[in-house]
Amino acid sequence: MDPKLLLAIVATGLMAFIGILTETMTNVLFSTLMAEFHIGTAVVQWLTTGYLLVVSIVTPLSSYLNHRFTLKTSFIVAVVLCIAGLLLAALAVNFPMLMMARILQGAGTGVALPLMFNIILEQSPRSRLGLLMGVGNMVCAIAPALGPTVGGVGVAAIGWRWMVRDSDPIPCHRGNRRHHDNPSATPNGACAFPLGAAYPAHSRVCGVCLRA
C-alpha cells in the first residue's frame, strides 16, 4: 500500500474522530455551560442539535464537493473550519458565540467524514478495501462512545475552555512545547493535553495529505 495513501487516510480519520468526539463530549458539559452562560436546558441542547443538523446538511454534499473541488482543497477547508470553530469556542464570552463555533465545527466534520471514505473508496487497492473501510467505520463507532468519558474527565481536570482549546491539534502542539519549556505555563503544572506529544507526527501526516 502506498504510504502517502495510508497517511492521508490517517489524517482525515483523525479529523473525523475529533469531530465525532466533540459531538458527544459536549453533552456532559451542559450543566457547566448553563451555569456560566445563565441559560436553560432548552437553549443549551442546541449545541448538540445544531451541530448534528449542520453535519447532516453538509455530509450529503460530499458528492458535489468531490466533483467540484480536489481532495486537497476539501481537506484544507475542513481543517480551517474545525480550527476556527475550536478557537471561537475557547474564546466564547456568550452563548451565541459558542453556538456559532459549534456550527463551524459541524461544517468541518461534515466535510472531513465523507472525505475519509472517499479517499478509501477511490484510491485504496481492492485487496485492502474491506480492511480500510472497517478502520473507517471503527473511527465512527469508537469516537461517540469515548466522548462522554473524555468530556467528564476533561471538564473536571482542566475546565471546559482548556478542554475545547486542546481539541485543536495545532495550538495543542504549541501549548505542549511551551509547557516543556516552562512547566508553570499550565494550571497545576500539568501538561495541557496528555496526547500532545503525538502531534508532531500528526503534523507530518497532514503535510503528506496536502501534498497528495
ABEGO torsion letter per residue (X at the ends): XBAAAAAAAAAAAAAAAAAAAAAAAAAAAAAAAAAAAGBBAAAAAAAAAAAAAAAAAAAAAAAAAAAABBAAAAAAAAAAAAAAAAAAAAABABAAAAAAAAAAAAAAAAAAAAAAAAAAAAABBAAAAAAAAAAAAAAAAAAAAAAAAAAAAAAAAAEAAAAAAAABAAAAAAAAAAAAABAAABBGGBBABAAAAAAAAAAAAAAAAAAX
